[in-house]
Amino acid sequence: MRIARQRIVSILRQRGQQVRADWVERELPELVDLDEHIGLLATLRLDPADLAEAPSP
């Protein structure tokens, strides 16, 4: 499953994690494959199930 990178960035910014959000914007593709980036999502403390359920902007 893929999700818009902007969804991840938005969540990080809401948490006040501006530096991480900026890094995600630079390094990840526009559509992020949740299976391929599972380790990174875990590092960012993002649950792929929550990302998949939320509508992408």
C-alpha positions in Angstrom: 0.0 0.0 0.0 1.2 3.5 -0.8 0.4 6.8 1.0 1.1 10.4 0.1 4.4 11.6 1.5 2.5 14.8 2.5 0.4 12.8 5.0 3.6 11.7 6.9 5.0 15.3 6.8 1.7 16.7 8.1 1.7 14.3 11.1 5.3 15.1 11.9 4.6 18.8 11.8 1.6 18.5 14.0 3.9 16.8 16.5 6.4 19.7 16.3 9.0 17.5 14.6 9.9 20.1 11.9 13.4 18.8 11.2 12.1 15.2 10.6 9.3 16.5 8.4 11.8 18.5 6.3 14.0 15.4 6.0 11.0 13.2 4.9 10.1 15.9 2.3 13.6 15.7 0.8 14.3 12.0 1.0 11.1 10.1 0.4 9.2 9.7 -2.9 5.8 11.5 -3.4 4.1 8.2 -2.9 5.6 6.2 0.0 5.3 2.4 0.0 4.4 1.5 3.5 5.9 -2.1 3.3 9.2 -0.8 1.8 9.6 1.9 4.4 8.3 0.0 7.5 11.6 0.5 9.4 11.7 4.2 8.8 8.0 4.5 9.9 8.9 2.7 13.1 11.8 5.1 13.7 9.4 8.0 13.2 6.9 6.3 15.6 4.2 6.1 12.8 1.9 3.2 12.7 1.3 2.1 9.1 -2.2 1.0 10.0 -3.0 4.5 11.1 -1.5 6.0 8.0 -3.5 3.6 5.7 -6.8 4.5 7.4 -6.4 8.2 7.3 -7.2 10.0 4.1 -4.2 11.4 2.2 -4.3 15.1 1.5 
